[in-house]
């Protein structure tokens, strides 16, 4: 049995160098690879999802909500752009919180983020099946098989090597952006903003109604509508925070990581502004119709070019969904890998592929869990079979989607809090990059994320997701309290945290032996 060294409420098991030799990663990513990782993770949200906010806020409410969420993400990406080169480890959010708040803070933050990265690919996979079925006419009964096929294909691409994974990410991200650029340039000469973007009013029952002549109020639901729209605006930026998970596969993380993150954010900011302005302003489309559309950009293309162009653009939108699916599968594997390498999750999950040096067991385990949850929800709710009025993937959208966003918001709060604590308690830590918005930006991130969580809870469909997230986290906490905290391992994240919290002697005592 391995020797252990107790540090407060946790204990570290001694491991020799062979432990880490079986868990090595390969450096490949430069600035543009990191940029593609950030943009690719988010880009599917510019093709669908964000537009449901029109029904709660109108056009003006959607724009202001998107601006508020952009401020939240500016504070978040600036904070992680400072922390990631200072703590250049695969652990990312867990690593930041571990150094600032100790092992319990690190584990809980990692648990919140794990909810997001395991479930978001599952949600996107249902969107992929929907688009694929729309293009090909595939019967919905075959959707579960389609999910398995997509998971297997993109797991294989991720496992077969980091270079291949990043090349696929770059290609699908560029195709997706090219498709969006085509949409923007097509829409510009055709827009009629007042008539179509402002075609939402308020009915006698307080619900949104269509104004046949348009030219309605910018804020038909007032400031309450703006705040209620915040959860939908999150889809314009959700998952950009995964970039620091590539720290140990970055060629020069201290130089490239901040540039890659901020460049990705600027790209998404421009894309978000254009899509929110142009999509509802196209004649024949409008904010009211988009408020319940599953394919808003495709609706715009149909209005401009007719139905004949829809299948071609539908393929581009499908590639955008694939970009996000592929990149978040990558992030999921690294997130599970980092927590397992440090002993928070079972350590065998962090073993990397002997030939390709990718965390294949972490990716397979996370993907399997997400797929099992999808299939369970699908079959419990009838699976869209004959006579079913509500498809299993509709339930997935209303439950798993909210679970993923809930986990994300909680992890944002913990990461921003980590930034504030590190700034105050570790002022002399080497920081190759400093956040331009500093502590005030991080505090704004915490406030906006908390308000967004509050308004998510106003949705009755959200409670199911909350219950499952609470259960997920409760099981994780019990496991860590009874097992995990007694089996921690001195990974790079743990060693860095101990050294910067004054436990350098312990770090040396349990360092890998030659």
LUMFIFI-778245 format. One record per residue (C-alpha): residue in one letter; x, y, z. Coordinates in steps of 0.05 Angstrom, whole numbers, plus 5000, padded with zeros to 4 digits. Example, Ala and Ser with C-alpha at 12.3 -4.5 7.8 and 13.67 -1.06 7.14 Angstrom:
residues 2
a524649105156 s527349795143 
END
This chain:
residues 514
x500050005000 x502650694982 x505051155038 x500551745053 x501752435082 x495952795116 x494953535101 x489053825139 x482753445120 x485953075061 x491552575051 x496552494994 x498751824969 x505951754945 x506751574872 x513151454833 x514751764765 x511751174727 x504851414750 x505652064712 x509251734653 x502751354641 x498952014643 x502952454596 x499952934545 x502853194480 x504053934467 x501354184401 x496554774408 x498555484388 x494556124388 x490055924330 x488755234357 x486555544423 x482356064386 x478855504347 x477755114411 x474155714443 x470155924382 x468455214361 x465655054430 x460755634427 x459055694353 x453055224354 x449555724399 x449656234343 x445655774299 x440155614349 x438155684422 x439456424435 x433156644397 x428156384449 x429757014488 x425357424440 x419157134473 x421157384542 x424458054526 x422858264455 x428458514409 x430959054456 x430658584516 x434758064477 x440058574457 x440858864527 x440958164559 x446257964509 x450358584527 x449758424602 x451857704590 x457657954546 x459958374606 x459557744650 x463857354600 x468757934592 x469957904666 x470457144664 x475057074604 x479557634630 x480057284697 x481756614667 x486456944617 x490457184677 x489856544718 x491156034663 x498356254646 x499856354720 x497255644734 x498455294667 x495254624685 x489954204652 x485554274713 x483354984695 x477355164739 x479054614790 x486254844790 x484355574802 x479755404859 x484554894889 x490055414895 x485355954922 x480455554965 x483754894982 x481954174962 x474554224979 x473754864938 x477554554881 x473453914881 x466654264885 x468554744829 x470854144787 x464353794802 x460254394778 x464354424714 x463753674705 x456153744701 x456954244644 x462153844604 x458853164610 x451853404593 x453053954542 x455553464488 x449253054501 x444753654489 x448553854426 x448053134401 x440453184404 x440753834363 x445253474313 x440252904306 x434653414295 x438353774240 x440653124209 x433652844210 x430953484179 x435953454122 x435452704108 x428352544130 x430852024180 x425451744225 x426051974297 x425951254321 x433151194295 x435751794334 x438851384391 x442950994341 x445051654309 x447451904377 x451751284387 x454751364317 x456552104328 x459551954397 x463751384369 x466251794309 x468252414348 x471052024407 x475451664357 x477752324326 x479452584396 x483051944417 x487151874353 x491652454373 x491653174395 x494153414327 x488453094290 x483453344341 x485754054334 x485954024258 x478753784257 x476854334307 x480054874263 x476854624199 x469754554226 x470255224262 x472555594199 x466955274158 x461855474211 x464456194212 x464456214136 x457156004137 x455356544187 x459157064146 x455256854084 x448856944125 x450957644149 x452757894080 x446357604051 x442057924105 x445058634104 x441758884040 x435058564058 x433658794129 x427459194150 x428959304224 x422859684247 x417759254212 x420558564230 x425358604290 x420259024329 x414158594315 x412958344387 x407758644432 x404458434498 x397558094497 x392058164549 x394857564587 x401857854589 x404557374536 x408057574472 x403657714411 x405557874340 x404658584315 x402458524241 x405359194222 x411459164267 x414459804295 x412959614366 x416759784430 x424059604439 x422559344509 x415459064508 x416458704574 x420559244608 x426659104651 x423558484679 x423658204608 x430958384601 x432757994663 x428457404644 x432157374578 x439157294610 x439056524610 x437856514534 x443357014520 x448256544555 x448056104492 x451756634453 x458056504495 x457155854535 x463355404539 x468755904517 x471555804587 x474055114568 x480255384533 x484855344595 x483654584597 x488654554539 x494254874581 x498654254583 x497654134508 x499354854491 x506354974462 x507155624501 x501255714550 x504156324584 x504256704518 x498856374476 x493356224527 x491156944541 x491557134468 x487556524446 x482056634498 x481257374485 x481557304409 x476156774413 x471757224456 x472457814408 x470557364349 x464357114386 x462457824408 x462358064336 x458557454312 x453457514369 x452058244353 x450958114279 x446557504288 x442057844339 x441458474295 x440558144227 x436757494237 x430257794263 x430558394214 x429857974151 x423058074117 x418557474127 x422257244190 x421757734249 x422957674323 x416157354339 x417156764292 x424456674314 x422156644387 x419855934377 x424355714319 x429155124325 x433155364265 x433256124264 x439056234216 x436055724168 x429456104170 x433156724148 x436556364090 x429756094067 x426756794069 x432457074026 x433856513977 x427856053981 x427255324002 x432355083951 x438155383990 x435855104057 x439054414053 x445854694035 x445755194093 x442854654137 x449154254126 x453354864147 x449154944210 x450154204223 x457654304218 x457054864269 x453754384317 x459053864303 x464454384318 x461554494387 x460353744399 x467453574380 x470854114421 x466654004484 x468153254480 x475453464481 x474353904542 x470353374578 x476152884571 x481253374598 x476753584656 x475652864679 x483052704667 x485553274711 x480953094770 x482652364764 x490152474758 x489852844824 x485652294857 x479152674863 x476052194813 x478451464808 x485651514785 x485350974731 x481051454689 x487151904678 x491451394642 x493051654572 x493451244508 x500250914502 x501151124429 x496951754419 x497952074489 x490652274496 x486352154558 x482151624523 x479351304587 x477051974614 x473652144547 x470351464541 x467751474613 x464952184608 x461852054539 x458751404563 x455551744622 x452652294579 x450051784528 x446951344582 x443251944611 x440652134541 x438251424526 x434951364595 x431052004585 x429251814513 x426351134530 x423051334596 x419251874558 x417051434501 x422751584452 x418351944402 x415151294380 x408451224345 x402951604381 x407752004424 x406352744425 x412652954460 x419352684436 x424752444483 x429452964454 x424653524474 x425353284546 x432853254538 x432753974514 x428754214574 x432353814628 x439553684608 x440354374577 x438354704642 x442854234682 x448854414638 x447555164644 x446355114719 x453054764728 x456455284684 x453755874723 x455955574789 x462955444761 x463356164735 x461856424805 x467255974835 x472456164781 x471156914789 x471556824865 x478156454856 x480857044816 x478957544871 x482157104926 x488556994886 x489257734872 x488557894946 x492257304977 x497657174924 x499657874900 x506757644884 x504857044841 x507857084772 x502557334724 x504757354651 x498157694635 x493858144679 x486358224670 x484658924643 x478158924683 x481258644748 x477258504810 x471358954790 x470458534727 x470557884768 x465558164818 x460858354760 x461557634734 x459357364802 x453357834806 x450857714735 x451756964741 x447756964806 x442157384775 x442056914715 x441356314761 x435556654796 x431756764732 x433156064708 x429655824771 x423356204749 x422455694693 x418155114718 x421854634672 x428254824706 x426654494773 x427653794745 x434653984724 x436154304792 x434153674829 x438653234786 x444653714792 x443753734868 x443552974869 x449652924823 x453653394867 x451253064932 x453652384907 x460352694888 x461153034955 x459652394993 x464652014950 x470052534962 x468652565037 x468951815046 x474051604993 x477052134948 x480052605000 x484152025029 x487151854961 x489552514932 x495852494889 x501053044880 x499153244809 x501853894780 x495654264804 x496353994875 x503854124879 x502954844856 x497354954906 x501254674964 x507455084948 x503455724943 x499555595006 x505755485048 x505954725047 x512254655005 x515154155056 x509253695045 x509853764970 x517153554974 x515652975020 x510552654973 x513852854907 x514652294856 x520751874871 x525851704818 
END
